[in-house]
Amino acid sequence: MPKINKPDMPLLRAKIREVLAFAPTRKFTEAMILDAANRLVPVPVALDDVRRAIEWNLGSGFVDYVFNRDEDRDEWFLTDRGLAKEGIK
């Protein structure tokens, strides 16, 4: 069975914030974050990896979400702490 390369989690955690920093006034779905993360890291990223990286950032206070009732989905954004971490004023 071939070995599957996994993304470096600290790198992926940072890339999640980088994705959200692309448009700091917008909110992003998991699908949007997954698509952008796959463009930024050298190995394919699975949705579960993105979810773990998002949860880590949530626990660290760098990201938060709102539930979009019209679309029945969570939408993620950088918090003030996350904006500061990314150097955005």
N, C-alpha and C positions, 0 to 999 in steps of 0.2 A: 504494500500500500504506500503510495507516495506521501511524503511529509507535506503537510499544509502549513505554509508560513502564516503566522499570526502577526497582527500589527503590534508594534511596541506600544503598550498602553499609556505610559507617560506622554509619548509623542501624540497618540490619538486624543488624549484628554486636551492637550494644547490645541490640536487641530480643530476640535469641536468649538473651542472659543474663537479660533481664527475664522471659522465658517460664520459664526454668529456676528463677528466683527465686520464681515463684508458689508453688511447693511444693519448697523446697530439700532436703527429705529424700527426694523421689521421683526416679525416673528417667523420662526422656521418650524416646519413639521419634521418628524423623524426622517421621512423619505427625502426631504430636501437636504437635511444634514448628511444622511448616508450618501447621497449622490455627490455632494461636494467633497466629503471626506475621501471618497474613492478617487477623486481627482487629485487629492493632495498628498496621499501616502503611497509608498512604493509597492505595497502588497494589497490585495483585495481585502476590503473591510466588510464584515458581516453585520447585519442589523443588531445582533446580540452584543457585538463589540461596541457599536455606537451607543447602544442603550447603557452598557456598563460605564462608558466614558461620560455620558450625559449624567448618569446618577452620581458619579464621583464629583463632577463639577457642581451638581445640585447640592450635594452634601458639604462641599467647600464654600458654598455661597456665591459661586461665580455665575451660575445660570439659574433661571426660574422659568416657570411656564404658566400659561393660562389655558383653561379649557374652552375651546371654541364650540359653543353649543350648536351653532348652525351646521358645522362640519363634523361634529362628534369626534374631535381630536384635540390632543395637547399641542400647544404651539410654544416653542422655546425662544428665549431671549437672554441677553447678557444683563446681569444685575449691575448696580453701580459698582460693586466690588469687582465684577467681571470686566466692566469697562475700564476700570483703573488698572487691572491686571494686564489688559491688552493695550494700555497706553492711550485710551480714547477719553477725551474730555467732554 
